[in-house]
Amino acid sequence: MFKAVPKKSHWSARVSECAVRRDAAARVPLQGGAEDGEFVYVGRVDHVLSSVTYEHGSLTEGDLLLEVAALPVSGLPLYDVLSAMRSSAGPVTLKTVRP
């Protein structure tokens, strides 16, 4: 007799997207990066994220950054991710996942 194996939720079900105004993108507290052997993630929030203007969605502390303006950022150093955010025209679209 076979036992039913419970279906586990896949991490891709937790992916979310937000758009940050370009002038506010520099205030998003990002940490980590390939130079530290980590994924880029949203750092300590405090009052910083409350000053970020969103077009839609939002960020929370600890979110892992997957894409910046449709550019996959896994394996990139933090300075390249920040450069991609600065060079984006219009609102910066960020795709994140909660760990």
Rosetta constraint file for C-alpha pairs under 8 A:
AtomPair CA 9 CA 13 HARMONIC 7.05 0.50
AtomPair CA 10 CA 14 HARMONIC 7.84 0.50
AtomPair CA 11 CA 15 HARMONIC 7.26 0.50
AtomPair CA 11 CA 97 HARMONIC 7.57 0.50
AtomPair CA 12 CA 97 HARMONIC 7.59 0.50
AtomPair CA 14 CA 97 HARMONIC 5.63 0.50
AtomPair CA 14 CA 98 HARMONIC 6.27 0.50
AtomPair CA 15 CA 95 HARMONIC 6.94 0.50
AtomPair CA 15 CA 96 HARMONIC 5.65 0.50
AtomPair CA 15 CA 97 HARMONIC 4.40 0.50
AtomPair CA 15 CA 98 HARMONIC 7.11 0.50
AtomPair CA 16 CA 57 HARMONIC 7.85 0.50
AtomPair CA 16 CA 95 HARMONIC 5.81 0.50
AtomPair CA 16 CA 96 HARMONIC 5.41 0.50
AtomPair CA 16 CA 97 HARMONIC 6.10 0.50
AtomPair CA 17 CA 57 HARMONIC 6.32 0.50
AtomPair CA 17 CA 58 HARMONIC 7.87 0.50
AtomPair CA 17 CA 93 HARMONIC 7.00 0.50
AtomPair CA 17 CA 94 HARMONIC 5.67 0.50
AtomPair CA 17 CA 95 HARMONIC 4.41 0.50
AtomPair CA 17 CA 96 HARMONIC 6.18 0.50
AtomPair CA 18 CA 54 HARMONIC 7.23 0.50
AtomPair CA 18 CA 55 HARMONIC 7.32 0.50
AtomPair CA 18 CA 56 HARMONIC 5.36 0.50
AtomPair CA 18 CA 57 HARMONIC 4.21 0.50
AtomPair CA 18 CA 58 HARMONIC 5.63 0.50
AtomPair CA 18 CA 59 HARMONIC 7.33 0.50
AtomPair CA 18 CA 93 HARMONIC 5.77 0.50
AtomPair CA 18 CA 94 HARMONIC 5.39 0.50
AtomPair CA 18 CA 95 HARMONIC 6.58 0.50
AtomPair CA 19 CA 54 HARMONIC 5.76 0.50
AtomPair CA 19 CA 55 HARMONIC 5.12 0.50
AtomPair CA 19 CA 56 HARMONIC 5.43 0.50
AtomPair CA 19 CA 57 HARMONIC 6.60 0.50
AtomPair CA 19 CA 58 HARMONIC 7.85 0.50
AtomPair CA 19 CA 91 HARMONIC 5.81 0.50
AtomPair CA 19 CA 92 HARMONIC 5.36 0.50
AtomPair CA 19 CA 93 HARMONIC 4.28 0.50
AtomPair CA 19 CA 94 HARMONIC 6.06 0.50
AtomPair CA 20 CA 24 HARMONIC 6.55 0.50
AtomPair CA 20 CA 25 HARMONIC 5.97 0.50
AtomPair CA 20 CA 52 HARMONIC 7.21 0.50
AtomPair CA 20 CA 53 HARMONIC 6.03 0.50
AtomPair CA 20 CA 54 HARMONIC 4.49 0.50
AtomPair CA 20 CA 55 HARMONIC 5.73 0.50
AtomPair CA 20 CA 56 HARMONIC 7.50 0.50
AtomPair CA 20 CA 91 HARMONIC 5.43 0.50
AtomPair CA 20 CA 92 HARMONIC 5.15 0.50
AtomPair CA 20 CA 93 HARMONIC 6.44 0.50
AtomPair CA 20 CA 94 HARMONIC 7.64 0.50
AtomPair CA 21 CA 25 HARMONIC 6.23 0.50
AtomPair CA 21 CA 52 HARMONIC 7.79 0.50
AtomPair CA 21 CA 53 HARMONIC 5.83 0.50
AtomPair CA 21 CA 54 HARMONIC 5.99 0.50
AtomPair CA 21 CA 55 HARMONIC 6.45 0.50
AtomPair CA 21 CA 90 HARMONIC 7.04 0.50
AtomPair CA 21 CA 91 HARMONIC 4.50 0.50
AtomPair CA 21 CA 92 HARMONIC 6.22 0.50
AtomPair CA 22 CA 26 HARMONIC 7.80 0.50
AtomPair CA 22 CA 85 HARMONIC 7.80 0.50
AtomPair CA 22 CA 86 HARMONIC 7.49 0.50
AtomPair CA 22 CA 88 HARMONIC 7.41 0.50
AtomPair CA 22 CA 89 HARMONIC 7.41 0.50
AtomPair CA 22 CA 90 HARMONIC 5.85 0.50
AtomPair CA 22 CA 91 HARMONIC 4.94 0.50
AtomPair CA 22 CA 92 HARMONIC 5.74 0.50
AtomPair CA 24 CA 28 HARMONIC 7.24 0.50
AtomPair CA 24 CA 51 HARMONIC 7.88 0.50
AtomPair CA 24 CA 52 HARMONIC 5.30 0.50
AtomPair CA 24 CA 53 HARMONIC 6.10 0.50
AtomPair CA 25 CA 52 HARMONIC 7.31 0.50
AtomPair CA 25 CA 85 HARMONIC 6.79 0.50
AtomPair CA 25 CA 86 HARMONIC 7.59 0.50
AtomPair CA 25 CA 92 HARMONIC 6.98 0.50
AtomPair CA 26 CA 82 HARMONIC 7.89 0.50
AtomPair CA 26 CA 85 HARMONIC 7.83 0.50
AtomPair CA 26 CA 86 HARMONIC 7.50 0.50
AtomPair CA 27 CA 48 HARMONIC 6.74 0.50
AtomPair CA 27 CA 49 HARMONIC 7.49 0.50
AtomPair CA 27 CA 51 HARMONIC 7.87 0.50
AtomPair CA 27 CA 52 HARMONIC 6.61 0.50
AtomPair CA 28 CA 42 HARMONIC 7.37 0.50
AtomPair CA 28 CA 48 HARMONIC 7.18 0.50
AtomPair CA 28 CA 49 HARMONIC 6.50 0.50
AtomPair CA 28 CA 52 HARMONIC 7.03 0.50
AtomPair CA 29 CA 42 HARMONIC 5.77 0.50
AtomPair CA 29 CA 43 HARMONIC 5.17 0.50
AtomPair CA 29 CA 44 HARMONIC 6.74 0.50
AtomPair CA 29 CA 45 HARMONIC 7.05 0.50
AtomPair CA 29 CA 48 HARMONIC 7.37 0.50
AtomPair CA 29 CA 49 HARMONIC 7.80 0.50
AtomPair CA 30 CA 40 HARMONIC 6.59 0.50
AtomPair CA 30 CA 41 HARMONIC 5.63 0.50
AtomPair CA 30 CA 42 HARMONIC 4.68 0.50
AtomPair CA 30 CA 43 HARMONIC 5.22 0.50
AtomPair CA 30 CA 78 HARMONIC 7.82 0.50
AtomPair CA 31 CA 40 HARMONIC 5.68 0.50
AtomPair CA 31 CA 41 HARMONIC 5.48 0.50
AtomPair CA 31 CA 42 HARMONIC 6.25 0.50
AtomPair CA 31 CA 43 HARMONIC 5.49 0.50
AtomPair CA 31 CA 78 HARMONIC 7.07 0.50
AtomPair CA 32 CA 36 HARMONIC 5.88 0.50
AtomPair CA 32 CA 37 HARMONIC 7.52 0.50
AtomPair CA 32 CA 38 HARMONIC 5.32 0.50
AtomPair CA 32 CA 39 HARMONIC 5.88 0.50
AtomPair CA 32 CA 40 HARMONIC 4.64 0.50
AtomPair CA 32 CA 41 HARMONIC 6.17 0.50
AtomPair CA 32 CA 77 HARMONIC 7.95 0.50
AtomPair CA 32 CA 78 HARMONIC 6.54 0.50
AtomPair CA 33 CA 37 HARMONIC 6.43 0.50
AtomPair CA 33 CA 38 HARMONIC 5.11 0.50
AtomPair CA 33 CA 39 HARMONIC 5.13 0.50
AtomPair CA 33 CA 40 HARMONIC 4.59 0.50
AtomPair CA 33 CA 41 HARMONIC 7.93 0.50
AtomPair CA 33 CA 75 HARMONIC 7.15 0.50
AtomPair CA 33 CA 76 HARMONIC 6.19 0.50
AtomPair CA 33 CA 77 HARMONIC 4.52 0.50
AtomPair CA 33 CA 78 HARMONIC 4.63 0.50
AtomPair CA 34 CA 38 HARMONIC 5.54 0.50
AtomPair CA 34 CA 39 HARMONIC 6.57 0.50
AtomPair CA 34 CA 40 HARMONIC 7.74 0.50
AtomPair CA 34 CA 74 HARMONIC 7.91 0.50
AtomPair CA 34 CA 75 HARMONIC 5.28 0.50
AtomPair CA 34 CA 76 HARMONIC 5.35 0.50
AtomPair CA 34 CA 77 HARMONIC 4.44 0.50
AtomPair CA 34 CA 78 HARMONIC 7.01 0.50
AtomPair CA 35 CA 77 HARMONIC 5.44 0.50
AtomPair CA 35 CA 78 HARMONIC 7.47 0.50
AtomPair CA 39 CA 64 HARMONIC 6.58 0.50
AtomPair CA 39 CA 65 HARMONIC 7.12 0.50
AtomPair CA 39 CA 74 HARMONIC 6.07 0.50
AtomPair CA 39 CA 75 HARMONIC 6.93 0.50
AtomPair CA 40 CA 64 HARMONIC 6.07 0.50
AtomPair CA 40 CA 65 HARMONIC 5.53 0.50
AtomPair CA 40 CA 73 HARMONIC 7.78 0.50
AtomPair CA 40 CA 74 HARMONIC 7.43 0.50
AtomPair CA 40 CA 77 HARMONIC 7.94 0.50
AtomPair CA 40 CA 78 HARMONIC 6.61 0.50
AtomPair CA 41 CA 62 HARMONIC 5.85 0.50
AtomPair CA 41 CA 63 HARMONIC 5.49 0.50
AtomPair CA 41 CA 64 HARMONIC 4.31 0.50
AtomPair CA 41 CA 65 HARMONIC 5.37 0.50
AtomPair CA 42 CA 59 HARMONIC 7.54 0.50
AtomPair CA 42 CA 60 HARMONIC 6.94 0.50
AtomPair CA 42 CA 61 HARMONIC 5.27 0.50
AtomPair CA 42 CA 62 HARMONIC 5.13 0.50
AtomPair CA 42 CA 63 HARMONIC 5.36 0.50
AtomPair CA 42 CA 64 HARMONIC 6.59 0.50
AtomPair CA 42 CA 65 HARMONIC 7.34 0.50
AtomPair CA 43 CA 61 HARMONIC 5.68 0.50
AtomPair CA 43 CA 62 HARMONIC 6.13 0.50
AtomPair CA 44 CA 61 HARMONIC 5.98 0.50
AtomPair CA 44 CA 62 HARMONIC 7.86 0.50
AtomPair CA 45 CA 49 HARMONIC 5.83 0.50
AtomPair CA 45 CA 60 HARMONIC 7.52 0.50
AtomPair CA 45 CA 61 HARMONIC 5.82 0.50
AtomPair CA 47 CA 51 HARMONIC 6.90 0.50
AtomPair CA 48 CA 52 HARMONIC 6.94 0.50
AtomPair CA 49 CA 59 HARMONIC 7.58 0.50
AtomPair CA 54 CA 58 HARMONIC 6.69 0.50
AtomPair CA 55 CA 91 HARMONIC 7.29 0.50
AtomPair CA 59 CA 63 HARMONIC 6.99 0.50
AtomPair CA 62 CA 98 HARMONIC 6.99 0.50
AtomPair CA 62 CA 99 HARMONIC 7.36 0.50
AtomPair CA 63 CA 96 HARMONIC 5.95 0.50
AtomPair CA 63 CA 97 HARMONIC 5.61 0.50
AtomPair CA 63 CA 98 HARMONIC 4.78 0.50
AtomPair CA 63 CA 99 HARMONIC 6.65 0.50
AtomPair CA 64 CA 96 HARMONIC 5.38 0.50
AtomPair CA 64 CA 97 HARMONIC 5.31 0.50
AtomPair CA 64 CA 98 HARMONIC 6.25 0.50
AtomPair CA 64 CA 99 HARMONIC 6.97 0.50
AtomPair CA 65 CA 73 HARMONIC 7.17 0.50
AtomPair CA 65 CA 74 HARMONIC 7.75 0.50
AtomPair CA 65 CA 94 HARMONIC 7.13 0.50
AtomPair CA 65 CA 95 HARMONIC 6.19 0.50
AtomPair CA 65 CA 96 HARMONIC 4.58 0.50
AtomPair CA 65 CA 97 HARMONIC 6.77 0.50
AtomPair CA 66 CA 72 HARMONIC 5.88 0.50
AtomPair CA 66 CA 73 HARMONIC 5.69 0.50
AtomPair CA 66 CA 74 HARMONIC 6.19 0.50
AtomPair CA 66 CA 94 HARMONIC 7.56 0.50
AtomPair CA 66 CA 95 HARMONIC 5.43 0.50
AtomPair CA 66 CA 96 HARMONIC 5.31 0.50
AtomPair CA 66 CA 97 HARMONIC 7.19 0.50
AtomPair CA 67 CA 71 HARMONIC 5.16 0.50
AtomPair CA 67 CA 72 HARMONIC 4.40 0.50
AtomPair CA 67 CA 73 HARMONIC 5.36 0.50
AtomPair CA 67 CA 74 HARMONIC 7.84 0.50
AtomPair CA 67 CA 93 HARMONIC 7.91 0.50
AtomPair CA 67 CA 94 HARMONIC 5.71 0.50
AtomPair CA 67 CA 95 HARMONIC 4.95 0.50
AtomPair CA 67 CA 96 HARMONIC 7.11 0.50
AtomPair CA 68 CA 72 HARMONIC 6.67 0.50
AtomPair CA 68 CA 73 HARMONIC 6.83 0.50
AtomPair CA 68 CA 81 HARMONIC 7.37 0.50
AtomPair CA 68 CA 84 HARMONIC 6.85 0.50
AtomPair CA 68 CA 85 HARMONIC 6.63 0.50
AtomPair CA 68 CA 92 HARMONIC 6.92 0.50
AtomPair CA 68 CA 93 HARMONIC 5.84 0.50
AtomPair CA 68 CA 94 HARMONIC 4.84 0.50
AtomPair CA 68 CA 95 HARMONIC 6.62 0.50
AtomPair CA 69 CA 84 HARMONIC 7.80 0.50
AtomPair CA 69 CA 85 HARMONIC 7.62 0.50
AtomPair CA 69 CA 88 HARMONIC 6.90 0.50
AtomPair CA 69 CA 92 HARMONIC 5.90 0.50
AtomPair CA 69 CA 93 HARMONIC 4.86 0.50
AtomPair CA 69 CA 94 HARMONIC 6.36 0.50
AtomPair CA 70 CA 93 HARMONIC 7.40 0.50
AtomPair CA 70 CA 94 HARMONIC 7.96 0.50
AtomPair CA 73 CA 81 HARMONIC 6.57 0.50
AtomPair CA 76 CA 80 HARMONIC 6.30 0.50
AtomPair CA 76 CA 81 HARMONIC 6.71 0.50
AtomPair CA 77 CA 81 HARMONIC 6.67 0.50
AtomPair CA 78 CA 82 HARMONIC 6.22 0.50
AtomPair CA 79 CA 83 HARMONIC 6.06 0.50
AtomPair CA 80 CA 84 HARMONIC 6.18 0.50
AtomPair CA 81 CA 85 HARMONIC 6.37 0.50
AtomPair CA 82 CA 86 HARMONIC 6.26 0.50
AtomPair CA 83 CA 87 HARMONIC 6.14 0.50
AtomPair CA 84 CA 88 HARMONIC 6.24 0.50
AtomPair CA 85 CA 92 HARMONIC 6.40 0.50
AtomPair CA 88 CA 92 HARMONIC 6.15 0.50
